[in-house]
C-alpha cells in the first residue's frame, strides 16, 4: 500500500507557500527518511500526508485512494502519527494513555476488550515502555514520554507509522534501539520518518527524500541518494563519508566549509593514508581546488572519502605493496599538479614509494608537508628510510600542522 504524493502545495498564508510542488513515493515495508534544512517544509509535508492539513494543490493517495475520500476513523486505522512536539495534556496513567490508541476500533461506551489489553501491552513492550505503565504521563522525562507516544501509535495497528524526529529526546542507546525497532516493524508496516541525524538516515532508512525550499530535490534508495556532495549542496557543510563501526553502514562526518574559495584554476595532489588526509582532501575540494589523491589502498579511510566526492584516485588492492604501474600513475599525477601535499602517516615498505616519489619533486614543485604528529620517528616502519624522507620534507617543503594552515598556504 504505497503512499503517492503528487504535486502537493500548501501555505499557511496566501502570500507564502511552504510546499510548492512536492512529488515522491513512500514504498511498502520500508523506512522512508525525509531530510532537509530547517524550515524547508518537512513537518508540513508530513501533516499533509497524514491528513491533518489539506493541500491547496496536488494529491495524496494511499494505495490509489485519495486521502480526502477516506473517513477519519478509517484513516486512523491506516496510519498513526508521532509528532515532534511532546505534550502531556492530563495526568493520565501511561497504560490508559496508550489505550487511547485503540479508540478507532471501539464503539462509544464500549469497555476495553481482552484484545485491546493484549495489543496495548505488546505495544508498550515493543517501545520499551512497559516499565512506565503505572506511572503518570506528566511525570515522565522527555525520552520516556517519546517512547510512550510511540507505544500509543503502535496500539493503533497502523499500516503506516509516521514519526517527526522520533529520536530527538532519546539518549544514544535508546536512539539506536528505536531505529532497530522501526527496522523490525517494516516486516508488517511502512515507516515514514522526518530525521535530522544524517547517520541514522544513512544506517536505517531504505529510501531517502531530500527536500529544500518546498521542493523534493532527490529521492530513491539511501545508498544512491545520500552522498557527501549532495549533503554539501543541501546543507552547506563539508561532508566526509566513511565506514561505520560495524564496517557495513556508511557514516558521515561534518564540518563547516572553508570561508574562502579560489577562483584560480589550481590542481593539488594529496599523498596520505589512514584517514590523515581526508579532511584536507574534502576541504580543498569544497574550496574549489581540483584535487587528486593516491596512491591509496582500497578500503583506506582516505580512499573512501576521496571516492565519495568523485575525484581521481590512484588506488591499489587492500593491504598490498604499491606496484610499478601505480608508481608510474603517481608520477603522472604529480607532474600535472601545481602543488603536492604530503601528509605524515605510518610508513611501511608497502607505501614507502609514495614518499620516495614525492621527494623527487621537492626541487621541481611546490610541496607542502603536513605533520600533525610531531614525532615522526614513531611513524617509521622501514628501519630508517621513512625518517630520512620525513627529515627531507621538513627541511625543503613548506610545513603545515593542520588543514587550516594548508588552506592558508594554497588560497
C-alpha positions as CSV (number, residue, x, y, z in Angstrom):
1,X,0.0,0.0,0.0
2,X,2.3,2.8,-1.2
3,X,1.7,6.4,-0.5
4,X,2.0,8.6,-3.6
5,X,2.5,12.3,-3.2
6,X,1.9,14.3,-6.4
7,X,2.4,18.0,-6.8
8,X,1.2,19.0,-3.3
9,X,1.2,22.6,-2.5
10,X,0.4,24.3,0.8
11,X,0.7,27.6,2.5
12,X,-0.4,28.8,6.0
13,X,-0.8,32.3,4.4
14,X,-1.9,33.1,0.8
15,X,1.2,35.1,0.3
16,X,3.7,32.4,1.3
17,X,3.7,28.8,0.1
18,X,5.6,26.4,2.3
19,X,5.1,23.4,-0.1
20,X,5.5,24.5,-3.7
21,X,5.4,21.3,-5.7
22,X,6.3,18.1,-3.8
23,X,6.4,14.7,-5.6
24,X,7.6,11.5,-4.0
25,X,6.5,7.9,-3.2
26,X,6.7,6.1,0.1
27,X,7.1,2.4,-0.8
28,X,5.8,-0.6,1.1
29,X,7.7,-2.2,4.0
30,X,10.5,0.3,4.0
31,X,11.7,3.2,6.2
32,X,11.4,6.3,4.1
33,X,13.5,9.1,5.6
34,X,12.7,12.8,4.8
35,X,15.7,15.1,5.3
36,X,16.4,18.7,4.6
37,X,17.3,22.0,6.2
38,X,15.3,23.6,9.0
39,X,12.2,25.4,7.7
40,X,12.0,23.6,4.3
41,X,8.6,22.2,4.9
42,X,9.3,18.6,6.2
43,X,6.8,18.7,9.1
44,X,4.2,20.5,7.0
45,X,4.5,17.8,4.3
46,X,4.0,15.0,6.9
47,X,0.9,16.8,8.2
48,X,-0.5,16.9,4.7
49,X,0.4,13.2,4.1
50,X,-1.3,12.3,7.4
51,X,-4.5,14.2,6.5
52,X,-4.1,16.9,9.2
53,X,-3.7,19.6,6.6
54,X,-5.5,19.9,3.3
55,X,-3.2,20.9,0.3
56,X,-4.1,23.8,-1.9
57,X,-3.0,21.7,-4.9
58,X,-1.9,18.2,-5.7
59,X,-3.0,14.8,-4.3
60,X,-2.0,12.3,-1.6
61,X,-3.1,8.7,-2.3
62,X,-3.0,5.7,-0.1
63,X,-2.9,2.7,-2.5
64,X,-4.5,4.7,-5.3
65,X,-7.2,6.1,-3.0
66,X,-7.3,9.8,-2.4
67,X,-6.8,10.6,1.3
68,X,-9.7,13.1,1.1
69,X,-12.1,10.2,0.4
70,X,-11.1,8.2,3.5
71,X,-13.3,8.6,6.6
72,X,-11.4,9.9,9.7
73,X,-11.9,6.7,11.6
74,X,-10.7,4.5,8.8
75,X,-7.7,6.8,8.2
76,X,-6.8,6.4,11.9
77,X,-6.6,2.7,11.3
78,X,-4.4,3.1,8.3
79,X,-1.8,5.5,9.7
80,X,-0.5,6.7,13.1
81,X,1.5,9.8,13.7
82,X,4.0,10.6,16.4
83,X,4.6,14.4,16.3
84,X,7.7,16.2,17.2
85,X,6.1,18.3,19.9
86,X,5.8,16.3,23.2
87,X,2.9,17.3,25.4
88,X,1.1,15.9,28.5
89,X,-2.5,17.1,28.4
90,X,-3.7,15.3,31.5
91,X,-2.3,13.4,34.4
92,X,-3.1,10.1,32.7
93,X,-1.6,6.8,33.8
94,X,0.7,5.7,31.0
95,X,-1.3,2.5,30.4
96,X,-4.6,4.5,29.9
97,X,-2.8,6.9,27.6
98,X,-1.6,4.1,25.3
99,X,-5.1,2.6,25.4
100,X,-6.3,5.8,23.6
101,X,-4.6,4.3,20.5
102,X,-7.4,1.7,20.4
103,X,-10.1,4.4,20.0
104,X,-10.6,3.9,16.3
105,X,-11.6,0.2,17.0
106,X,-14.0,0.9,19.8
107,X,-17.6,2.0,19.8
108,X,-18.9,4.6,22.2
109,X,-19.0,3.5,25.8
110,X,-17.7,0.1,24.8
111,X,-15.4,-1.4,27.5
112,X,-11.8,-2.3,26.6
113,X,-11.6,-5.8,25.3
114,X,-9.1,-8.5,26.1
115,X,-7.7,-7.9,22.6
116,X,-7.3,-4.2,23.4
117,X,-5.4,-5.0,26.6
118,X,-3.2,-7.5,24.8
119,X,-2.3,-5.0,22.0
120,X,-1.6,-2.2,24.5
121,X,0.8,-4.5,26.5
122,X,2.6,-5.6,23.3
123,X,2.9,-2.0,22.1
124,X,4.4,-0.9,25.4
125,X,6.9,-3.8,25.2
126,X,7.8,-3.0,21.6
127,X,8.5,0.6,22.6
128,X,10.5,-0.4,25.7
129,X,8.0,1.4,27.8
130,X,6.2,-1.4,29.8
131,X,8.1,-0.4,33.0
132,X,6.3,3.0,32.9
133,X,2.7,1.7,32.6
134,X,1.7,2.5,36.2
135,X,3.3,6.0,36.2
136,X,1.6,9.3,35.4
137,X,2.3,10.5,31.9
138,X,3.2,14.1,33.1
139,X,5.9,12.6,35.4
140,X,8.0,11.1,32.6
141,X,11.2,12.5,31.1
142,X,11.2,13.6,27.5
143,X,12.8,10.4,26.4
144,X,10.4,8.2,28.4
145,X,7.4,10.2,27.0
146,X,8.7,9.8,23.5
147,X,8.7,6.0,23.8
148,X,5.1,6.1,25.3
149,X,3.9,8.2,22.4
150,X,5.3,5.6,20.0
151,X,3.6,2.8,22.0
152,X,0.3,4.7,21.6
153,X,0.9,4.9,17.9
154,X,1.7,1.2,17.7
155,X,-1.6,0.4,19.5
156,X,-3.5,1.8,16.6
157,X,-2.1,-1.1,14.5
158,X,-1.5,1.2,11.5
159,X,-0.2,0.1,8.1
160,X,1.8,3.3,8.1
161,X,3.7,4.8,11.0
162,X,4.7,8.4,10.6
163,X,7.3,10.0,13.0
164,X,8.6,13.5,13.2
165,X,12.2,13.4,14.6
166,X,11.5,10.2,16.6
167,X,14.9,10.2,18.3
168,X,15.2,13.8,19.3
169,X,14.6,13.3,23.0
170,X,16.4,10.0,23.4
171,X,19.9,9.1,24.5
172,X,22.3,7.3,22.1
173,X,21.4,3.8,23.3
174,X,17.7,4.4,23.0
175,X,18.1,6.1,19.7
176,X,19.7,3.0,18.2
177,X,17.2,0.7,19.9
178,X,14.3,2.7,18.5
179,X,15.7,2.7,15.0
180,X,16.2,-1.1,15.3
181,X,12.6,-1.3,16.4
182,X,11.5,0.6,13.3
183,X,13.6,-1.6,11.1
184,X,11.9,-4.7,12.5
185,X,8.5,-3.2,12.1
186,X,9.0,-2.9,8.4
187,X,8.1,-6.6,8.1
188,X,4.5,-5.6,8.6
189,X,4.4,-1.8,8.4
190,X,5.8,1.1,6.3
191,X,7.6,3.8,8.2
192,X,7.9,7.5,7.3
193,X,10.4,9.5,9.4
194,X,11.5,13.1,9.4
195,X,15.0,12.7,10.6
196,X,17.8,15.2,11.4
197,X,20.5,12.7,12.2
198,X,22.0,12.0,8.8
199,X,24.0,9.0,10.1
200,X,20.8,7.4,11.3
201,X,19.2,8.1,8.0
202,X,22.2,6.5,6.2
203,X,22.2,3.5,8.5
204,X,18.5,2.7,8.9
205,X,16.5,4.3,6.1
206,X,15.9,2.2,3.0
207,X,14.7,5.2,0.9
208,X,15.5,8.9,1.3
209,X,13.6,12.0,0.2
210,X,15.7,15.2,0.2
211,X,13.7,18.4,0.4
212,X,14.6,22.1,0.2
213,X,12.6,25.3,-0.1
214,X,9.3,23.4,-0.6
215,X,10.5,21.0,-3.3
216,X,11.9,17.5,-3.5
217,X,15.4,17.7,-4.8
218,X,16.0,13.9,-5.0
219,X,14.6,10.6,-3.8
220,X,15.5,7.0,-4.0
221,X,17.5,4.3,-2.2
222,X,19.6,5.8,0.5
223,X,22.9,4.4,-0.9
224,X,22.2,6.1,-4.2
225,X,20.8,9.4,-2.9
226,X,23.0,10.2,0.2
227,X,26.4,11.4,-0.8
228,X,28.9,13.9,0.5
229,X,28.3,16.1,-2.5
230,X,24.5,16.1,-2.1
231,X,24.7,16.9,1.6
232,X,27.1,19.7,0.9
233,X,24.7,21.2,-1.7
234,X,21.6,20.9,0.6
235,X,23.1,21.8,4.0
236,X,26.1,24.0,3.0
237,X,28.5,21.8,5.1
238,X,31.6,19.9,4.3
239,X,30.8,16.1,4.5
240,X,33.1,13.1,4.7
241,X,31.9,9.6,4.2
242,X,33.5,6.5,5.8
243,X,32.5,3.0,7.0
244,X,30.7,2.9,10.4
245,X,31.7,0.9,13.4
246,X,30.1,-2.2,12.1
247,X,32.0,-2.0,8.8
248,X,28.8,-2.2,6.8
249,X,26.8,1.0,7.2
250,X,28.4,4.2,5.8
251,X,28.6,7.2,8.1
252,X,29.3,10.9,7.6
253,X,31.4,13.4,9.5
254,X,30.7,17.1,9.0
255,X,32.4,20.5,9.4
256,X,31.9,24.0,8.1
257,X,33.3,24.6,4.6
258,X,36.2,27.0,4.0
259,X,35.3,30.6,4.3
260,X,37.2,31.3,1.1
261,X,37.0,29.7,-2.3
262,X,39.7,30.0,-5.0
263,X,38.7,31.4,-8.4
264,X,42.1,30.4,-9.9
265,X,42.3,27.0,-11.7
266,X,44.6,25.1,-9.2
267,X,45.4,21.4,-9.1
268,X,46.6,19.7,-6.0
269,X,47.7,16.1,-5.5
270,X,47.4,14.7,-2.0
271,X,49.6,11.9,-0.7
272,X,48.2,10.5,2.6
273,X,46.6,7.5,4.2
274,X,44.9,6.1,7.3
275,X,42.3,8.9,7.3
276,X,45.0,11.5,8.0
277,X,44.3,13.3,4.7
278,X,40.6,13.1,4.3
279,X,39.8,16.5,5.9
280,X,42.4,18.1,3.6
281,X,41.0,16.4,0.6
282,X,37.4,17.3,1.3
283,X,38.3,20.9,2.3
284,X,40.3,21.6,-0.8
285,X,37.5,20.1,-3.0
286,X,35.0,22.3,-1.2
287,X,37.2,25.4,-1.7
288,X,37.1,24.9,-5.5
289,X,40.5,23.3,-5.9
290,X,40.9,20.4,-8.4
291,X,42.1,17.6,-6.1
292,X,43.6,14.2,-6.9
293,X,44.8,11.6,-4.4
294,X,46.8,8.5,-4.0
295,X,48.3,6.0,-4.1
296,X,45.7,4.7,-1.6
297,X,44.8,1.2,-0.8
298,X,41.1,0.4,-1.4
299,X,39.3,0.5,1.9
300,X,41.6,3.1,3.4
301,X,39.6,5.9,5.1
302,X,41.2,8.5,2.8
303,X,40.3,6.3,-0.2
304,X,36.6,6.1,0.9
305,X,36.4,9.9,1.5
306,X,38.0,10.7,-1.9
307,X,35.8,8.2,-3.7
308,X,32.7,9.7,-2.1
309,X,33.3,13.1,-3.8
310,X,34.3,11.5,-7.2
311,X,37.8,12.8,-7.5
312,X,40.6,11.0,-9.4
313,X,42.3,8.4,-7.2
314,X,45.3,6.2,-7.8
315,X,44.4,3.0,-5.9
316,X,45.9,-0.3,-5.1
317,X,44.3,-3.5,-3.7
318,X,43.8,-3.7,0.0
319,X,46.9,-4.3,2.1
320,X,49.2,-4.7,-0.9
321,X,52.5,-3.1,-1.8
322,X,52.3,-0.4,-4.4
323,X,53.3,-1.7,-7.9
324,X,55.5,-0.1,-10.6
325,X,52.3,0.6,-12.6
326,X,50.8,2.5,-9.7
327,X,54.1,4.4,-9.2
328,X,54.0,5.5,-12.8
329,X,50.5,6.8,-12.4
330,X,51.6,8.7,-9.2
331,X,54.4,10.5,-11.2
332,X,51.8,11.4,-13.9
333,X,49.5,12.9,-11.2
334,X,52.4,14.8,-9.6
335,X,53.5,16.1,-13.0
336,X,50.0,17.5,-13.6
337,X,49.7,19.1,-10.1
338,X,50.6,22.7,-9.2
339,X,51.1,21.6,-5.6
340,X,51.8,18.3,-3.9
341,X,50.5,17.9,-0.3
342,X,52.3,15.1,1.6
343,X,50.6,14.1,4.9
344,X,52.7,12.3,7.5
345,X,51.3,8.9,8.2
346,X,52.7,5.5,9.2
347,X,55.2,4.3,6.5
348,X,56.0,0.7,5.8
349,X,57.5,-1.0,2.8
350,X,54.1,-1.2,1.2
351,X,53.5,2.5,0.9
352,X,57.1,3.8,1.0
353,X,57.1,4.5,-2.7
354,X,54.5,7.3,-2.1
355,X,57.1,9.3,-0.2
356,X,60.0,8.3,-2.4
357,X,58.2,9.7,-5.5
358,X,57.1,12.8,-3.6
359,X,60.6,13.6,-2.6
360,X,61.6,13.7,-6.3
361,X,59.5,16.8,-6.7
362,X,60.9,18.9,-3.8
363,X,63.1,20.9,-6.2
364,X,60.6,21.0,-9.0
365,X,57.2,21.7,-7.5
366,X,55.6,23.4,-4.5
367,X,55.4,20.7,-1.8
368,X,53.5,21.2,1.4
369,X,54.4,18.7,4.2
370,X,51.6,18.3,6.8
371,X,52.9,16.9,10.1
372,X,50.2,16.9,12.9
373,X,52.0,14.2,14.9
374,X,55.4,16.0,15.6
375,X,57.2,12.7,16.5
376,X,58.0,11.4,13.0
377,X,60.2,8.5,14.1
378,X,57.2,6.7,15.6
379,X,55.7,6.6,12.1
380,X,58.8,4.9,10.6
381,X,58.3,1.1,10.0
382,X,61.1,0.9,7.4
383,X,64.2,0.8,9.5
384,X,65.1,4.4,9.0
385,X,64.3,5.2,5.3
386,X,61.0,6.9,6.1
387,X,62.7,9.1,8.8
388,X,65.2,10.2,6.2
389,X,62.5,11.2,3.8
390,X,60.4,13.0,6.5
391,X,63.5,15.0,7.5
392,X,64.0,15.9,3.9
393,X,60.4,17.2,3.7
394,X,60.9,19.1,6.9
395,X,63.9,20.9,5.5
396,X,62.8,21.5,1.9
397,X,59.0,21.7,1.8
398,X,56.6,24.2,3.3
399,X,55.4,22.8,6.6
400,X,51.9,22.9,8.0
401,X,50.3,21.3,11.1
402,X,46.7,21.2,10.1
403,X,44.1,21.6,7.3
404,X,43.6,25.3,8.1
405,X,47.3,26.0,7.5
406,X,47.2,24.1,4.2
407,X,44.3,26.2,3.1
408,X,46.1,29.4,4.1
409,X,49.1,28.3,2.0
410,X,47.1,27.5,-1.0
411,X,44.3,30.1,-1.0
